[in-house]
């Protein structure tokens, strides 16, 4: 049986799980409704207590919508972070925290980190299995956009060669990210530092001109401004890495290389990448790591967060279910006379059971359906907010796990709704007997 289940496609497994969750409710409904059609009376009860019904339905919808929306958002954020690190195969930096360097290089978070010297960069660049070795440098900004110094080869690697405009040819030219509030042709003055700590006019009369725009990548690099790494060195009064003035890009003179926080490396194959990581982790001078591996460790933490969020969503839904059932008990007193009248004119007890349970099931089904629809809206809204706040393109969507969560809530509460139905039918029967 297990082998048969494993052989089914994922969609078939998910559909079967959803059906299994609903099956007890369908069986209960079939037993209670066999031979009866209480739906006109159910519609009358829904209309008679319209505002109370709307409140209960809205309560269910909000609980389900926010619960499944938050759980789905974690999965979307994880996928967006993985996409952000896609172009960063291997990072070599000075020994320290891999997480700090990941945040600095991939997510462009300001960090104070040590520098690698020219001899280290030259050893990496000239390695037989290295196809790309790009130094990157930070420290300046324009508004909310960090200015990153690097090489033209890395720009091509990052953008796939697609640019609006052209690559830089002099140290005074810059490429702007898709989310930067500048246009090609605009001139601007870099500030030293970032955010509230940025110092304006710290670089004298240094000005940069935007000569191109990079395509949208859905990563924090969309809000970055890329310049030749020589530009950042020069505006800080350092050598530019070359014996001949005006030259841009590698090779650099190791003696004139001011230093770089990190080197982005692409090897000629996966085995070569592992060999490079091992080679540049052997001494105390360098640290090499795969951003994807560091993210995997972060995902384990996020997995714990997802589990906590799932538990919170479940607890919230349990509380909502308890509130709905309590409300049904209260409502049962309101239409107790109506049900007693049905008994008085000869309605069987199972009919009243079917009537009250169908009424509760209608509320639960409507609330669950609206909750799933609300979940779609919540996911879209939260994705947009997170994308704007983090510059990580988050494309979250509801999946089968969220649908199963909503259907599980519906199944459990629908089964528990048999309790108020039994209570109403029992009271009505005793009232009719008197």
Secondary structure, 3 states (H helix, E strand, C coil): CHHHHHHCCHHHHHHHHHHHHHHHHHHHHHHHHCCCCCHHHHHHHHHHCHHHHHHHHHHHHHHHHHHHHHHHHHHHHHHHHHHHCCCCCEEEECCCCHHHHHHHHCCCCCCCCCCECHHHHHHHHCCCCEEEEEEEEEEEEECCEEEEEECHHHHHHHHCCCEEECCCCCCCEEEECCCCCCCCCCEECCEECCHHHCECCCCCCCCEEEEEEECCCCCHHHHCEEEEHHHHHHHCCCCCCCCCCCCCCCCCCHHHCCCECEEEEEECCHHHHHHHHHHCCCCCCCEEECHHHHHHHHHHHHHHHHHHHHHHHHHHHHHHHHHHHHHHHHHHHHCHHHHHHHHHCCCCHHHHHHHHHHHHHHHHHHHHHHHHHHHHHHHHHHHHHHHHHHCCCCCCCCCHHHHHHHHHHHHHHHHHHHHHHHHHHHHHHHHHHC
